[in-house]
Amino acid sequence: MDNRMQIKGKVFKFGDSISTDHIAPGRLFHLRTNLPELAKHVLEDADTEFAQNVQPGDFVVAGKNFGLGSSREHAPTIIKIAGVGAVLAQSFARIFYRNAINVGLPVLICDTTQIDRGDELEVDVGKGEIRNVTKGITIQAKPLPDVMIKILNDGGLLEHFRKHGGFALDA
Amino acid sequence: MERSRTRLVSKTIVEKILSEHSGLDAYAGDIVVADIDAALVQDGTGPLAVQQLQKLGMEQAANPERTVLFIDHAAPSPRKELSNAHKILRDFAAKTGAILSEVDEGVCHQRMVEDYMNPGEVLIGADSHTCTAGALGAFATGMGSTDVAIGIASGKTWLRVPETIKVYVTGEFKKGVYPKDLMLHFIGMIGADGATYQSIEFCGPTIDAMDMSGRFTLANMAVEAGAKAGLFKTDETTKKYLEERGRGDRWREIAADADATYERVVEIDVTDLEPTISCPHTVDNTKTISEVVGTKVDQVFIGTCTNGRIEDLRIAAQILAGKSRNPNTRLLVCPASKEVYLQAIEEGILAKLASAGAAIINPGCGACVGVHGGILGDGEVCLATQNRNFQGRMGNTEAFIYLSSPAVAAATALEGVIADPRKYL
């Protein structure tokens, strides 16, 4: 995965405080060792039709504190398996943010108030540039920390560790 | 925050611990690769961690005697998929020498402080409430399965040294008001994202006078304010706790420097604090008891890593002894660990609670995660002593969860509606 990549897709909009229980609920705990099956239920408790309607490259766009709660890495993993190109939110909970980068799911912090459900976006992950094609505006995301760009460019933490034989996070 | 590095000498607790563990002179904002002293996974996150190590060809534990795999979230297993997930952890333990904490032993965070963690150490855990061990003056933080997997195999992790919010607490708790009320009040005040990416240091005379059980409750819920860790300095109370567990020699002084740099200071006086409740569906949606008294409750749940300790069960028993729960409200009690469970048996607490109409659940996470042991029905209301009330948390998106202290929970079990415990104390 390359962080300079361009992603194009449609928006699925969510509100504030989307928790890991919304994304990968505890009642589906038994599916955690079957991620493709768990991914069929991704975000089900926030939008029952999301998993059926999402197309590869589409975006999850949310308000504040996306991914709060549990440390379950299954949450960003199944968002990625569902084909989501990137998650855009005004802010992320810490563990979700780190997990997303570790599993190679781009996450961008930006003003999402001018993005609505169904809008078409073009996102340049490396530049943090979000073009809202539907509304004809461009939104700038906060740049990812250097460490996270390194991990994301390597394709996630596992690949980073494999490639370098350890942590290689120095500038 | 821009800092002039050369002039900095004073450090917060987290800056000290992460400097020691990285060999760097580290301050907030720095990225460090730190040695870890201990690591934990549980049955919801551990199987994925093991699978990641298998992919990496590194099915190993750098420090097996302090790598602990807990079967607590679905314990004993309620379904075959989870029984198979448990096997992955048992096999990994057998292969690497890592410690397996079985279905009888209790919640990971309570077990870590009882048996494994010491002041000044670094713990990473694949569970968000790993921050509980911060009460012992350790840096303890929750991460995902892959981060912890790599920590287990290599003995290291990368961290951004967090800024610290100092929470300075004064005043004496009035009767019927507890550290849980303080923590819910604090989270309501700063918000569920009020401390995101930062650590919290709890200090002040109220904290100095607080027992370890109360400190664990505060540290446990640091993540509910978005924090990376919740830390305490060590003192005689910490020392006594370790001595009682045969680890008196592991006590050491941990404290921030007097002029350390804080992101901000939050002062709280608990003198007039009232029993506080988090209302559905976020922890920061807090109200004082008088605003919610009378709300009908179908299930009361006392337990978890937040409030399932012996001190919590004693309070519940004090209120419920010789009485009966409301016939329309079921009561579940789940001691946090086997040690707590045995102590509660010895003190006659479980007999009192069972006689009052409690269903006693084996030590573990119990009903908190929505996997087993008390899943809610459509439209039902639960009042629980746990740390989280997100929609769907207890297995049903159509249910409503309130959070409180064990005292409020016990009083509520008696009345069948949210009740003020102070009249029973």
HADDOCK unambig.tbl for C-alpha pairs under 7 A between the chains (distance, minus, plus):
assign (segid A and resid 21 and name CA) (segid B and resid 390 and name CA) 6.92 0.50 0.50
assign (segid A and resid 21 and name CA) (segid B and resid 392 and name CA) 6.30 0.50 0.50
assign (segid A and resid 21 and name CA) (segid B and resid 393 and name CA) 6.10 0.50 0.50
assign (segid A and resid 25 and name CA) (segid B and resid 392 and name CA) 6.81 0.50 0.50
assign (segid A and resid 26 and name CA) (segid B and resid 369 and name CA) 5.81 0.50 0.50
assign (segid A and resid 26 and name CA) (segid B and resid 370 and name CA) 5.31 0.50 0.50
assign (segid A and resid 26 and name CA) (segid B and resid 371 and name CA) 5.90 0.50 0.50
assign (segid A and resid 26 and name CA) (segid B and resid 393 and name CA) 6.53 0.50 0.50
assign (segid A and resid 26 and name CA) (segid B and resid 395 and name CA) 6.16 0.50 0.50
assign (segid A and resid 27 and name CA) (segid B and resid 370 and name CA) 5.57 0.50 0.50
assign (segid A and resid 27 and name CA) (segid B and resid 371 and name CA) 5.45 0.50 0.50
assign (segid A and resid 27 and name CA) (segid B and resid 395 and name CA) 4.81 0.50 0.50
assign (segid A and resid 29 and name CA) (segid B and resid 44 and name CA) 6.92 0.50 0.50
assign (segid A and resid 29 and name CA) (segid B and resid 371 and name CA) 6.55 0.50 0.50
assign (segid A and resid 30 and name CA) (segid B and resid 81 and name CA) 5.45 0.50 0.50
assign (segid A and resid 30 and name CA) (segid B and resid 82 and name CA) 5.40 0.50 0.50
assign (segid A and resid 33 and name CA) (segid B and resid 85 and name CA) 6.86 0.50 0.50
assign (segid A and resid 45 and name CA) (segid B and resid 397 and name CA) 6.84 0.50 0.50
assign (segid A and resid 65 and name CA) (segid B and resid 193 and name CA) 6.31 0.50 0.50
assign (segid A and resid 70 and name CA) (segid B and resid 127 and name CA) 6.58 0.50 0.50
assign (segid A and resid 70 and name CA) (segid B and resid 128 and name CA) 5.25 0.50 0.50
assign (segid A and resid 71 and name CA) (segid B and resid 126 and name CA) 6.13 0.50 0.50
assign (segid A and resid 71 and name CA) (segid B and resid 127 and name CA) 5.11 0.50 0.50
assign (segid A and resid 71 and name CA) (segid B and resid 128 and name CA) 4.86 0.50 0.50
assign (segid A and resid 71 and name CA) (segid B and resid 142 and name CA) 6.35 0.50 0.50
assign (segid A and resid 71 and name CA) (segid B and resid 143 and name CA) 5.65 0.50 0.50
assign (segid A and resid 71 and name CA) (segid B and resid 144 and name CA) 5.26 0.50 0.50
assign (segid A and resid 72 and name CA) (segid B and resid 45 and name CA) 6.27 0.50 0.50
assign (segid A and resid 72 and name CA) (segid B and resid 144 and name CA) 5.93 0.50 0.50
assign (segid A and resid 73 and name CA) (segid B and resid 144 and name CA) 5.01 0.50 0.50
assign (segid A and resid 73 and name CA) (segid B and resid 145 and name CA) 6.07 0.50 0.50
assign (segid A and resid 93 and name CA) (segid B and resid 196 and name CA) 6.63 0.50 0.50
assign (segid A and resid 93 and name CA) (segid B and resid 226 and name CA) 6.41 0.50 0.50
assign (segid A and resid 94 and name CA) (segid B and resid 196 and name CA) 6.29 0.50 0.50
assign (segid A and resid 94 and name CA) (segid B and resid 197 and name CA) 5.89 0.50 0.50
assign (segid A and resid 94 and name CA) (segid B and resid 226 and name CA) 6.92 0.50 0.50
assign (segid A and resid 95 and name CA) (segid B and resid 143 and name CA) 5.78 0.50 0.50
assign (segid A and resid 95 and name CA) (segid B and resid 144 and name CA) 6.97 0.50 0.50
assign (segid A and resid 99 and name CA) (segid B and resid 144 and name CA) 5.76 0.50 0.50
assign (segid A and resid 162 and name CA) (segid B and resid 56 and name CA) 6.74 0.50 0.50
